[in-house]
Amino acid sequence: MKAVLLQEPNKIGIKDIPEGERGKGEALIKVKAAGICGSDIGAFRGTNPLVKYPRIIGHEVAGEIIEIDQNDNGFKVGDHVILDPYLYCGECYPCSIGRTNCCENLKVIGVHIDGGMREYLAYPIDMLIKAPKDMPWEIIPMAEPLTIALHALHRTRFKANEYMAINGAGAIGILVALSAKAYGGTPILIDIVDERLEYAKKLGIEHTINIGVENSIEAIKDITKGRMAEVVVEASGANGAIRDTLDMASFAGRIALTGWPKNDTLIPTDTITRKELDLLGSRVSVGEFDEALKLITTGMIDVKPIISKIITLDDAPGTLIEQSENPDRYLKVIILF
């Protein structure tokens, strides 16, 4: 079968690999669609220290069950599924309290172990989530990045009628903003790329701030009538943006750090104490797939406009290189098999 394989940083191509065998507790999945994520770009560039090479990439994966033991966990042949890509040990402390996304031995497919950009994949049944059969294949993988956005909302205990400032207008940042709006809040989206902010406005995000031309702190103060944002989500990974979250947040505000910075960030802890801020790590997701699928299928969140391009498997290597060289041209690329 064909797979998208990273031989080493900056060396990617289509490779024929053995299909492999389905093990106990696994279903054989015919992959139908996969999304290209920022972590795939990082793996290609060699900037993700967690990736070992060679590596089959891809963790935003949807497909059809073509082989499974009879009546296994309620799944059957023909079911449409999305893969929960965060494989946990079930034995460490975080796993014991249900925070499996924080597993001390977490394995993310496409990062720590081979991923789903291949034609067939054997996968643990207890890590599959059913998707509606009338849901288009290109839409299903979008549930995975949406779970990451939802996890940030859950971590910050976001409520209706609150303001949420979001650093970064990439796919995750826009999904965070759309989620905040869907749940009755007012998102404020911040970036330096005007094209992304203009696109967000077309999706219904009223408040956007381009930090290249205006002061984000003053702009948020004006929008919130001086209160500042009760919730701030940092989705850019930029050190300066991380520092600014403390000033964007209201007194008693909550901050979710979703982006992954390359270097340490120096922050004034006196501001955290004075405002009594809650600083929360927000890592991937846990248990949010059903919620994400429901938001998409009910139309509360329209993910289709976030898809910049739909390609074939054979086009994946070239498109990924193009994304790496011109990241601002794309939000989300979907591979249809």
C-alpha positions as CSV (number, residue, x, y, z in Angstrom):
1,M,0.0,0.0,0.0
2,K,1.0,3.6,-0.4
3,A,2.1,5.8,2.5
4,V,3.4,9.3,3.0
5,L,6.8,8.8,4.5
6,L,9.3,11.2,5.9
7,Q,12.7,9.6,5.4
8,E,14.4,12.4,7.3
9,P,13.9,16.2,7.7
10,N,13.1,17.8,4.4
11,K,12.9,14.5,2.6
12,I,9.3,13.3,1.9
13,G,7.7,11.1,-0.6
14,I,5.2,8.3,-1.4
15,K,6.5,4.8,-0.5
16,D,5.0,1.4,-0.9
17,I,4.9,-0.4,2.4
18,P,3.5,-3.8,3.6
19,E,-0.1,-3.7,4.7
20,G,0.6,-5.3,8.1
21,E,-1.8,-7.4,10.1
22,R,-4.7,-6.6,12.4
23,G,-4.0,-7.5,16.0
24,K,-6.3,-8.4,18.9
25,G,-8.5,-5.5,19.9
26,E,-7.9,-3.8,16.6
27,A,-10.0,-2.9,13.5
28,L,-8.6,-2.7,10.0
29,I,-9.4,0.7,8.6
30,K,-9.5,1.7,5.0
31,V,-8.3,5.3,5.2
32,K,-10.6,7.7,3.4
33,A,-9.4,11.2,4.4
34,A,-6.6,12.8,6.4
35,G,-5.7,16.3,7.3
36,I,-2.3,17.9,7.1
37,C,-1.5,19.6,10.5
38,G,1.1,22.0,11.7
39,S,2.8,19.2,13.5
40,D,3.3,17.4,10.1
41,I,5.0,20.6,8.8
42,G,7.2,20.6,11.9
43,A,8.1,17.0,11.4
44,F,9.0,17.8,7.8
45,R,11.2,20.7,8.8
46,G,12.9,18.7,11.6
47,T,11.8,21.2,14.3
48,N,9.8,18.7,16.3
49,P,12.1,17.0,18.7
50,L,9.6,14.2,19.4
51,V,9.7,12.9,15.9
52,K,12.0,10.0,15.0
53,Y,12.7,9.1,11.4
54,P,11.7,7.5,9.1
55,R,8.1,8.3,10.0
56,I,4.7,7.9,8.4
57,I,3.0,11.1,9.3
58,G,-0.7,12.0,9.9
59,H,-2.9,12.1,12.9
60,E,-6.1,13.7,11.6
61,V,-7.5,10.5,10.1
62,A,-10.9,9.2,9.1
63,G,-11.8,5.9,7.4
64,E,-14.1,2.9,7.1
65,I,-13.9,-0.3,9.1
66,I,-13.3,-3.2,6.7
67,E,-12.4,-5.9,9.1
68,I,-13.2,-6.4,12.8
69,D,-14.2,-9.1,15.2
70,Q,-17.9,-9.5,15.4
71,N,-19.8,-7.0,17.6
72,D,-16.5,-5.7,19.1
73,N,-17.3,-2.7,21.3
74,G,-20.4,-1.9,19.2
75,F,-18.4,-1.4,16.0
76,K,-19.0,-3.3,12.8
77,V,-17.7,-3.6,9.2
78,G,-18.9,-0.5,7.2
79,D,-18.8,1.9,10.1
80,H,-17.3,5.3,9.4
81,V,-14.8,6.4,12.1
82,I,-12.3,9.0,13.1
83,L,-9.2,8.0,15.0
84,D,-8.4,9.4,18.4
85,P,-4.6,9.8,17.8
86,Y,-3.5,10.1,21.4
87,L,-2.6,6.6,22.6
88,Y,-2.1,6.4,26.4
89,C,-0.7,3.8,28.8
90,G,-3.7,3.7,31.2
91,E,-1.3,3.1,34.2
92,C,0.3,6.4,35.1
93,Y,-1.1,9.0,37.5
94,P,-2.7,11.3,34.8
95,C,-4.4,8.3,33.2
96,S,-5.7,7.2,36.7
97,I,-7.6,10.5,37.0
98,G,-8.9,10.4,33.4
99,R,-6.5,13.0,32.0
100,T,-5.2,10.6,29.4
101,N,-4.0,13.4,27.2
102,C,-1.3,14.1,29.9
103,C,-0.2,10.5,29.9
104,E,3.5,10.2,31.0
105,N,4.0,7.8,28.1
106,L,1.7,9.4,25.5
107,K,2.2,8.2,21.9
108,V,0.8,10.4,19.2
109,I,0.4,8.7,15.8
110,G,2.4,10.5,13.1
111,V,4.7,11.8,15.8
112,H,6.0,9.2,18.2
113,I,4.8,6.3,16.1
114,D,3.7,5.8,12.5
115,G,0.6,7.7,11.5
116,G,-2.4,7.5,9.2
117,M,-1.3,8.9,5.9
118,R,-1.5,5.4,4.3
119,E,-4.2,3.5,2.5
120,Y,-4.9,1.0,5.3
121,L,-4.3,1.1,9.1
122,A,-4.9,-1.4,11.9
123,Y,-6.0,0.6,15.0
124,P,-7.2,0.0,18.6
125,I,-11.0,-0.3,18.6
126,D,-11.2,1.6,21.9
127,M,-9.6,4.6,20.2
128,L,-12.2,4.9,17.4
129,I,-15.1,7.2,17.4
130,K,-18.1,6.7,15.1
131,A,-18.9,9.4,12.6
132,P,-22.3,9.8,10.8
133,K,-22.4,8.0,7.5
134,D,-23.8,11.1,5.7
135,M,-20.9,13.2,6.9
136,P,-18.6,14.0,3.9
137,W,-15.2,12.3,4.2
138,E,-13.3,15.6,3.8
139,I,-15.2,17.1,6.8
140,I,-14.6,14.2,9.3
141,P,-10.9,14.8,9.9
142,M,-11.7,18.4,10.9
143,A,-13.2,17.1,14.1
144,E,-9.7,16.4,15.4
145,P,-8.4,20.0,15.4
146,L,-11.8,21.1,16.7
147,T,-11.3,18.9,19.8
148,I,-8.1,20.8,20.5
149,A,-10.0,24.1,20.4
150,L,-12.8,22.7,22.6
151,H,-10.2,21.4,25.1
152,A,-9.0,25.0,25.6
153,L,-12.5,26.1,26.3
154,H,-13.0,23.4,28.8
155,R,-9.7,24.0,30.5
156,T,-10.6,27.7,31.0
157,R,-14.2,27.0,32.1
158,F,-15.4,29.3,29.4
159,K,-19.0,30.6,29.7
160,A,-21.5,32.4,27.6
161,N,-21.3,36.2,27.6
162,E,-17.5,36.2,28.3
163,Y,-14.9,37.7,26.1
164,M,-12.1,35.5,24.8
165,A,-8.9,36.8,23.3
166,I,-7.2,34.4,21.0
167,N,-3.5,34.8,19.9
168,G,-3.0,33.2,16.5
169,A,-5.4,33.0,13.5
170,G,-4.3,29.7,12.1
171,A,-6.7,26.7,11.9
172,I,-6.7,26.1,15.7
173,G,-7.1,29.8,16.5
174,I,-10.0,30.2,14.2
175,L,-11.7,27.0,15.5
176,V,-11.3,28.4,19.0
177,A,-12.9,31.6,18.0
178,L,-15.8,29.8,16.3
179,S,-16.3,27.5,19.3
180,A,-16.4,30.5,21.6
181,K,-19.0,32.1,19.4
182,A,-21.0,28.9,19.2
183,Y,-21.2,28.8,23.0
184,G,-22.4,32.3,23.3
185,G,-19.2,34.2,23.9
186,T,-17.4,37.0,22.1
187,P,-14.1,36.1,20.5
188,I,-11.3,38.6,19.8
189,L,-8.9,37.1,17.3
190,I,-5.3,38.4,17.1
191,D,-2.7,37.9,14.5
192,I,-0.2,39.7,12.3
193,V,-1.4,38.3,8.9
194,D,-4.1,40.5,7.7
195,E,-5.4,38.0,5.1
196,R,-6.2,35.5,7.9
197,L,-8.0,38.1,10.0
198,E,-10.0,39.2,7.0
199,Y,-10.9,35.6,6.3
200,A,-12.0,35.2,10.0
201,K,-14.3,38.2,9.6
202,K,-16.0,36.5,6.6
203,L,-16.6,33.5,8.9
204,G,-18.4,35.8,11.4
205,I,-15.6,36.7,13.8
206,E,-16.5,40.4,14.5
207,H,-13.5,41.5,16.5
208,T,-10.0,41.1,15.0
209,I,-6.8,42.8,15.8
210,N,-3.7,43.1,13.6
211,I,-0.8,43.5,16.0
212,G,1.3,44.9,13.1
213,V,-0.8,48.1,13.0
214,E,-2.5,48.4,16.4
215,N,-1.8,47.8,20.1
216,S,-3.6,44.6,21.1
217,I,-3.9,45.5,24.8
218,E,-5.5,48.9,24.1
219,A,-7.8,47.3,21.4
220,I,-9.0,44.6,23.8
221,K,-9.5,47.3,26.5
222,D,-11.7,49.2,24.1
223,I,-13.7,46.2,22.9
224,T,-14.3,45.0,26.5
225,K,-15.0,48.5,27.9
226,G,-12.0,48.3,30.2
227,R,-12.6,44.9,31.7
228,M,-10.2,43.0,29.4
229,A,-10.8,39.3,28.4
230,E,-12.1,36.9,31.0
231,V,-10.4,34.1,29.0
232,V,-7.3,34.2,26.8
233,V,-6.2,31.3,24.6
234,E,-2.6,31.4,23.3
235,A,-2.5,29.4,20.0
236,S,0.5,30.9,18.3
237,G,3.5,29.6,20.3
238,A,5.2,33.0,19.9
239,N,7.1,34.1,23.1
240,G,5.9,37.7,22.8
241,A,2.3,36.6,22.4
242,I,2.6,34.3,25.5
243,R,3.9,37.3,27.5
244,D,1.0,39.5,26.3
245,T,-1.6,37.1,27.6
246,L,-1.1,38.3,31.1
247,D,-2.0,41.9,30.1
248,M,-4.9,40.8,27.8
249,A,-6.6,38.9,30.7
250,S,-9.0,40.5,33.1
251,F,-8.5,40.4,36.8
252,A,-9.4,36.8,37.9
253,G,-9.0,35.8,34.3
254,R,-8.1,32.4,32.9
255,I,-5.4,31.7,30.3
256,A,-4.9,28.5,28.3
257,L,-1.5,27.9,26.7
258,T,-2.2,25.8,23.6
259,G,0.7,26.9,21.4
260,W,4.1,25.2,21.7
261,P,7.0,27.8,21.9
262,K,10.5,26.8,20.8
263,N,12.1,28.7,23.7
264,D,11.4,29.6,27.3
265,T,9.3,32.7,27.9
266,L,10.2,35.3,30.6
267,I,7.0,36.4,32.4
268,P,6.3,38.8,35.3
269,T,4.9,36.5,38.0
270,D,3.8,39.6,40.0
271,T,1.2,40.2,37.4
272,I,-0.1,36.7,37.9
273,T,-0.4,37.2,41.6
274,R,-1.8,40.8,41.4
275,K,-4.6,39.7,39.0
276,E,-4.9,36.2,40.5
277,L,-4.8,34.7,37.1
278,D,-5.2,31.0,36.3
279,L,-2.5,29.8,33.9
280,L,-3.5,26.5,32.4
281,G,-1.7,24.2,30.0
282,S,-4.0,22.9,27.3
283,R,-2.5,19.9,25.6
284,V,-4.3,18.2,22.7
285,S,-7.7,16.8,23.8
286,V,-9.4,14.2,25.9
287,G,-13.0,12.9,25.3
288,E,-14.0,15.8,23.1
289,F,-14.6,14.0,19.8
290,D,-18.3,13.3,20.2
291,E,-18.8,17.0,21.1
292,A,-16.8,18.1,18.0
293,L,-18.8,15.9,15.7
294,K,-22.1,17.1,17.1
295,L,-21.1,20.8,16.7
296,I,-20.2,20.1,13.0
297,T,-23.2,17.9,12.1
298,T,-25.7,20.3,13.8
299,G,-24.2,23.3,11.9
300,M,-23.2,25.1,15.1
301,I,-19.7,25.3,13.6
302,D,-19.1,25.2,9.9
303,V,-15.6,23.8,9.3
304,K,-15.8,23.6,5.5
305,P,-14.6,27.2,4.9
306,I,-11.4,26.4,6.9
307,I,-10.4,23.8,4.3
308,S,-8.1,25.6,1.9
309,K,-7.5,22.7,-0.5
310,I,-8.5,19.1,-1.1
311,I,-5.8,16.9,-2.7
312,T,-5.0,13.2,-3.5
313,L,-2.5,11.0,-1.6
314,D,0.0,11.3,-4.5
315,D,-0.2,15.1,-4.2
316,A,0.5,15.1,-0.5
317,P,4.3,15.4,-0.5
318,G,4.4,18.3,-2.9
319,T,1.6,20.1,-1.1
320,L,3.2,19.7,2.3
321,I,6.5,21.2,0.9
322,E,4.4,24.1,-0.5
323,Q,2.7,24.6,2.9
324,S,6.1,24.6,4.6
325,E,7.4,27.3,2.3
326,N,4.2,29.4,2.3
327,P,2.3,28.7,5.5
328,D,0.2,31.8,5.3
329,R,-1.6,30.6,2.1
330,Y,-3.2,27.6,3.9
331,L,-5.5,26.9,6.9
332,K,-6.2,23.2,6.4
333,V,-5.4,20.8,3.6
334,I,-7.4,17.5,3.4
335,I,-6.2,14.4,1.5
336,L,-8.9,12.3,0.0
337,F,-7.9,8.7,-0.6
